[in-house]
Amino acid sequence: MDNKDIKVVKFGGSSLADAGQFKKVADIVLADPARRFVVASAPGKRHSGDTKVTDMLYNCYELAAKGEKFDNEFTAIEQRFNDIITALDIDLSLADEFDAIKYAFAHRAGRDYAASRGEYLNSIVLAKYLGFEFIDPAGYIRFDETGAFDLETTRSLLAPKLLATEKAVIPGFYGSMPNDTIKTFSRGGSDVTGSIVANACSAVIYENWTDVSGFLICDPRIVDDPKPITTITYRELRELAYMGATVLHEDAIFPVRKAGIPINIKNTNHPEDRGTFIVSDTAETSRYTITGIAGKKGFSVINIEKDMMNAAVGFGRNVLRALEKNDVCFEHMPSGIDTMSVIVNTESLIGKEKAVLDEITFRCHPDKMEIENNLALIAVVGRGMRKARGTAGRLFSALAHARVNVKMIDQGSSELNIIIGVEEEDFETATKAIYDMFVLTED
């Protein structure tokens, strides 16, 4: 089979939580012969009161690290996998793997090793059920001495292996260090593994299967039944992810973006849904002026006033040096002729307010300065905004009608996004008003 036909498919924890979900996954994979490489997560929650297997493993390892008994806790993990094997009616025993893991736990193999075993075991089960080869990423996905992922080395090892393999299941979430110890990505890192595999085999597409039908235009906890996003560019996704929209692990974007491979977010429980396509660029016209709305609470603004600020060479640099000295990052910095506002994450400022203000005073000698808390930021993102006249006017009209006071506005030079600051208590009202203006009125 030509490489052009390869699809890499990744299934999340909810998609592999029990035998019933395994059967759905098998139907999806076997329905398309191009789905040759499957990346699997550890079993997730089967219901709201359940525990993810990764969390069960962490708990076991914490007990082992303290020298305490963990037999009962480990038996529960064994039961989770054995229940899946029994229900799928496959001829497989994980007894040797369980013994090896228990031994490693007792000999302090490390938290990363412990966390990775859910993906490892689940992938053995899925490979057996599908009749695919099992590939352990510990031999192919590499991190350097500092713990940073090494794409170049990984590709040199993984690409030849995949080229020589017809079909395989690969555990997500982990690889290995130069000394062969297990190293994991951050939580949700199976998304990253899927992206790495897609890069290594030059896949035509990377399908990321989860429990939602792609991205939604805004948070469904704020707006009832928001419309789906059918196509989004990597740049738009980056803007929305930065402001808190989460469906895909952010690090998963880069290996496929580098290779020009599109991502399709799909729903395991509703495979007929189109899902969301994430692409480098698109000629597809966006249905709405905006692509998405995302926001976060928990920001503070440092307001600085000084006459003739615009004539003071290095003023902005000195403000930022004051923040840097106190290890505070800034988010946005809108300014006027005699005013400057610096938006920072409130948490990063806690306990440092006086030191930051004193340092700015020492360096900049402002006429007036104050800190305002309880600010929320909302990003309105969309490639369609570039060609649409009056977007900012419509935005402010919607907020004025909803009686929301805008504290800050910042528009990127790319015309891809507008970020506004509002009081935290107005966050939900503002989001709904923007959605109504740009989605409901355009339907």
C-alpha positions in Angstrom: 0.0 0.0 0.0 1.3 3.4 -0.9 2.2 5.9 1.8 -0.3 8.4 0.3 -3.1 6.1 1.5 -2.0 6.0 5.2 -4.3 7.5 7.8 -3.2 7.6 11.5 -6.0 7.3 14.0 -5.8 8.1 17.7 -8.4 7.1 20.2 -8.8 8.8 23.6 -9.5 7.3 26.9 -13.3 7.7 26.7 -13.2 5.9 23.3 -11.4 2.9 24.9 -12.9 2.9 28.4 -14.6 -0.6 28.1 -15.3 -3.5 25.7 -18.3 -1.7 24.2 -16.1 1.2 23.2 -13.4 -1.2 21.9 -16.0 -2.6 19.5 -16.9 0.8 18.2 -13.2 1.5 17.7 -12.7 -1.7 15.8 -15.7 -1.0 13.5 -14.2 2.5 12.7 -10.6 1.2 12.1 -11.6 -1.8 10.0 -14.1 0.2 7.9 -11.2 1.9 6.1 -8.1 -0.1 5.1 -6.1 3.2 5.0 -6.4 3.4 8.8 -3.2 1.4 9.3 -1.7 2.9 12.4 -3.7 3.3 15.6 -2.5 5.2 18.6 -4.3 4.3 21.9 -4.9 6.0 25.2 -5.4 4.3 28.6 -8.9 3.4 29.6 -10.8 6.5 30.7 -13.9 6.9 32.8 -16.8 4.5 32.0 -19.2 6.8 33.9 -19.1 10.1 35.8 -18.1 8.4 39.1 -15.4 6.2 37.6 -11.6 6.6 37.8 -9.3 6.8 34.9 -6.7 3.9 34.8 -3.9 6.4 34.6 -5.0 7.9 38.0 -5.3 4.4 39.4 -1.7 3.7 38.3 -0.5 7.0 39.9 -2.2 6.0 43.1 -0.6 2.6 43.1 2.8 4.0 42.5 2.5 6.6 45.3 1.8 3.7 47.7 4.7 1.7 46.4 7.1 4.7 46.6 6.2 5.0 50.3 6.9 1.4 50.9 3.2 0.6 51.5 1.2 -2.3 50.2 -0.6 -1.7 46.9 -2.0 -5.2 46.1 -5.6 -4.3 46.4 -5.3 -1.2 44.3 -3.3 -3.1 41.6 -5.9 -5.9 41.6 -8.5 -3.3 40.6 -6.4 -2.3 37.6 -5.9 -5.9 36.6 -9.7 -6.3 36.8 -10.3 -3.4 34.5 -8.2 -4.9 31.7 -9.4 -8.5 32.3 -13.0 -7.4 32.1 -12.3 -5.9 28.7 -10.5 -9.0 27.5 -13.3 -11.3 28.7 -16.0 -9.2 27.2 -14.2 -9.1 23.8 -13.7 -12.9 24.0 -10.0 -12.8 22.9 -7.3 -15.3 23.7 -5.0 -13.1 25.7 -3.4 -13.1 29.1 -1.6 -10.0 30.6 -0.4 -11.9 33.7 3.3 -11.6 32.7 2.9 -7.9 32.1 1.1 -7.4 35.4 3.9 -9.2 37.2 6.6 -7.1 35.5 4.8 -3.8 36.4 4.3 -4.8 40.0 7.9 -5.7 40.3 8.9 -2.4 38.7 6.6 -0.4 41.0 8.2 -2.2 44.1 11.6 -1.2 42.8 10.8 2.5 42.2 10.7 2.5 38.4 9.4 6.1 38.4 6.2 8.0 38.0 6.5 8.3 34.3 6.9 4.6 33.9 3.8 4.1 36.2 1.7 6.5 34.2 2.6 5.0 30.8 1.5 1.5 31.7 -2.2 2.2 31.0 -1.5 3.0 27.4 0.9 0.1 27.1 -1.5 -2.5 28.4 -4.5 -1.1 26.5 -2.6 -1.1 23.2 -1.6 -4.8 23.7 -5.3 -5.6 24.1 -6.4 -3.5 21.1 -3.7 -4.9 18.9 -4.8 -8.4 19.7 -8.5 -7.6 19.1 -7.7 -5.9 15.7 -5.1 -8.5 14.6 -2.5 -5.7 14.3 1.1 -5.6 15.3 2.0 -4.0 18.6 4.8 -1.4 18.5 6.3 -0.1 21.9 7.1 3.6 21.4 9.9 3.3 24.1 12.1 2.0 21.3 11.3 4.8 18.8 10.0 8.0 20.4 13.0 9.7 22.0 13.6 12.6 24.3 17.0 14.3 24.7 19.1 14.6 27.9 17.1 17.6 29.0 13.8 15.8 28.7 12.7 17.7 25.5 11.1 15.7 22.7 13.6 15.0 19.9 11.6 14.9 16.6 14.6 14.4 14.3 15.9 11.3 16.2 12.4 10.0 16.6 11.6 10.3 12.9 14.9 8.6 12.0 13.9 5.6 14.2 10.2 5.4 13.7 9.8 6.1 9.9 11.7 3.0 8.8 9.8 0.8 11.3 6.4 2.1 10.1 7.5 1.7 6.4 8.2 -2.0 7.1 4.9 -2.5 9.1 1.5 -3.1 7.4 -0.7 -2.3 10.4 0.0 -1.6 14.1 -1.2 -0.3 17.4 1.1 2.1 19.2 0.6 3.3 22.8 0.3 7.0 23.2 1.7 9.3 25.9 5.3 8.1 26.2 8.7 7.4 24.8 12.2 7.0 26.3 15.2 9.0 27.5 18.8 8.4 26.2 19.3 6.1 29.2 16.2 4.1 28.2 14.1 5.1 31.1 10.4 5.9 30.3 9.5 9.5 29.7 5.9 10.8 29.3 4.5 13.8 27.6 2.2 16.0 29.8 -1.3 14.7 30.5 -3.3 14.3 27.3 0.0 13.4 25.5 -1.5 10.6 23.4 -2.5 13.4 21.0 1.1 14.2 20.6 2.0 10.6 19.9 -0.6 10.5 17.2 0.8 13.6 15.6 4.4 12.1 15.7 3.3 8.9 14.1 1.5 10.8 11.4 4.6 12.9 10.7 6.9 9.8 10.6 4.8 7.9 8.1 3.8 11.0 6.0 0.1 10.3 6.6 -2.5 11.8 4.3 -4.5 12.7 7.5 -4.4 12.4 11.3 -7.8 11.4 12.7 -8.1 12.2 16.4 -11.1 10.3 17.8 -12.6 11.5 21.0 -16.0 12.0 22.7 -17.0 15.2 21.0 -17.7 15.9 17.3 -14.9 18.4 16.9 -14.6 22.0 18.0 -17.6 24.1 18.9 -17.7 27.9 18.2 -17.8 28.6 21.9 -18.1 26.9 25.3 -21.3 24.8 25.5 -21.4 25.5 29.3 -22.1 29.2 28.4 -24.1 28.9 25.2 -26.7 26.2 24.7 -25.9 23.9 21.8 -23.3 26.1 20.0 -22.7 25.5 16.3 -19.7 23.3 15.3 -16.6 24.5 13.6 -16.2 22.6 10.3 -12.8 23.9 9.3 -10.2 25.8 11.2 -6.6 26.8 10.4 -3.7 26.1 12.7 -3.3 29.9 13.4 -6.9 30.2 14.4 -6.6 27.1 16.6 -3.6 28.6 18.3 -5.4 31.8 19.1 -8.4 29.9 20.6 -6.3 27.4 22.5 -4.3 30.2 24.1 -7.5 31.6 25.4 -8.6 28.3 26.9 -10.4 26.3 24.2 -9.3 22.7 24.7 -10.1 19.6 22.6 -6.6 18.8 21.3 -3.3 18.7 23.2 -1.6 21.9 22.1 1.8 20.2 21.5 0.1 17.8 19.1 -0.3 20.6 16.5 3.4 21.1 15.7 4.6 17.7 14.2 1.7 17.6 11.7 1.8 21.3 11.0 5.5 21.0 10.2 4.6 18.2 7.7 1.5 19.9 6.3 -0.8 17.1 7.5 -4.4 18.0 8.3 -6.1 16.8 11.5 -9.7 15.7 11.7 -11.3 15.7 15.1 -14.0 13.0 15.1 -16.5 11.5 17.6 -16.1 7.7 18.3 -19.8 7.6 19.4 -21.0 9.4 16.2 -18.5 8.4 13.5 -20.9 9.8 10.8 -20.4 13.3 12.0 -18.0 15.4 9.8 -16.0 16.7 12.8 -13.6 19.5 12.6 -10.7 19.7 10.0 -7.6 21.5 11.2 -5.5 22.7 8.2 -2.6 24.9 7.4 -4.6 27.0 5.1 -8.0 26.8 3.3 -9.9 28.3 0.4 -13.1 27.2 2.1 -15.3 30.2 3.0 -16.2 30.4 6.6 -19.9 30.1 7.2 -19.7 32.9 9.7 -17.6 36.0 10.0 -16.0 34.5 13.1 -14.6 31.0 13.6 -14.7 30.8 17.3 -15.0 32.5 20.7 -12.9 31.6 23.7 -12.0 33.3 26.9 -10.6 33.1 30.4 -11.0 34.7 33.8 -8.3 35.5 36.2 -6.5 38.6 34.8 -5.3 41.8 36.3 -4.5 45.1 34.6 -1.7 47.5 35.7 -2.8 51.0 34.5 0.0 53.5 34.1 -0.4 57.2 33.4 2.4 59.7 32.6 2.3 63.0 30.7 4.3 62.9 27.5 4.7 59.2 27.8 5.0 59.0 24.0 8.1 61.1 24.1 9.8 59.1 26.8 12.3 56.9 24.9 12.4 53.3 26.4 9.3 53.7 28.6 7.6 50.5 27.4 10.9 48.6 27.7 11.4 49.8 31.3 7.9 48.7 32.2 8.6 45.2 30.8 11.9 45.1 32.6 10.1 45.7 35.9 7.9 42.8 35.2 10.8 40.6 34.1 12.7 41.4 37.2 9.8 40.0 39.2 9.3 37.0 37.0 5.9 38.2 35.7 4.8 37.6 32.1 2.5 40.0 30.3 -0.4 39.0 28.1 -1.3 42.3 26.3 -0.2 45.9 26.4 -2.6 48.3 24.9 -1.6 52.0 25.1 -2.5 55.5 24.4 -0.5 58.7 24.1 -0.2 59.2 27.9 -1.5 55.9 29.2 -0.4 52.2 29.1 -2.2 49.2 30.4 -0.4 45.9 31.0 -2.5 42.8 31.3 -1.1 40.0 33.4 -2.3 36.7 34.9 -3.5 37.5 38.4 -2.0 34.4 39.8 1.5 35.4 38.6 1.1 38.7 40.4 0.0 37.5 43.8 2.5 38.5 46.5 4.5 40.6 44.0 2.1 43.6 43.6 4.1 46.0 45.7 7.5 44.9 44.3 6.2 45.3 40.7 4.7 48.8 41.3 7.8 49.9 43.2 10.1 48.7 40.3 7.9 50.5 37.7 8.0 53.6 39.8 11.7 53.5 40.1 12.3 52.9 36.4 9.4 55.0 34.8 8.3 57.7 37.4 4.6 57.5 36.4 2.1 60.2 37.4 -0.4 57.7 38.4 -0.6 53.9 38.7 -3.1 51.3 39.9 -3.9 47.6 39.6 -7.4 46.4 38.7 -8.3 42.8 39.3 -11.2 40.5 38.3 -10.7 41.0 34.5 -11.7 38.4 32.0 -10.4 38.2 28.4 -12.4 37.1 25.4 -10.9 36.3 22.0 -13.0 36.6 18.9 -11.1 34.7 16.2 -11.8 34.2 12.5 -10.1 34.3 9.1 -13.4 35.7 7.8 -12.9 38.9 9.8 -10.3 40.2 7.4 -12.8 40.6 4.6 -15.8 41.6 6.7 -16.4 45.3 7.1 -17.6 46.6 10.5 -16.7 43.6 12.5 -15.4 45.7 15.5 -18.5 47.9 15.2 -20.8 44.9 15.4 -18.9 43.5 18.3 -19.2 46.7 20.4 -22.8 47.1 19.4 -23.6 43.6 20.7 -21.8 44.3 24.0 -23.4 47.7 24.4 -26.9 46.2 23.9 -26.1 43.6 26.5 -25.0 46.4 28.9 -21.4 45.1 29.1 -18.6 47.6 29.7 -15.5 47.0 27.7 -12.3 47.6 29.8 -9.8 46.8 27.1 -9.5 46.1 23.4 -6.5 44.6 21.5 -6.6 43.7 17.8 -3.8 41.8 16.2 -2.2 43.2 13.0 -3.1 39.9 11.2 -6.8 40.9 11.6 -7.3 37.3 12.7 -8.5 38.1 16.2 -10.0 40.8 18.5 -9.4 40.5 22.2 -11.6 42.4 24.7 -11.3 42.7 28.4 -14.5 42.8 30.6 -15.3 42.4 34.2 -15.4 38.8 35.3 -19.0 39.1 36.3 -19.8 40.1 32.7 -17.9 37.2 31.1 -20.8 34.9 30.3 -23.1 37.7 29.3 -20.5 39.1 26.9 -19.8 35.7 25.3 -23.5 35.1 24.7 -23.9 38.5 23.2 -21.0 38.0 20.8 -22.3 34.5 19.8 -25.8 35.9 19.1 -24.4 38.7 17.0 -22.0 36.7 14.8 -23.7 33.3 14.7 -27.4 33.4 15.3 -28.0 36.6 13.3 -25.9 35.2 10.4 -27.8 31.8 10.2 
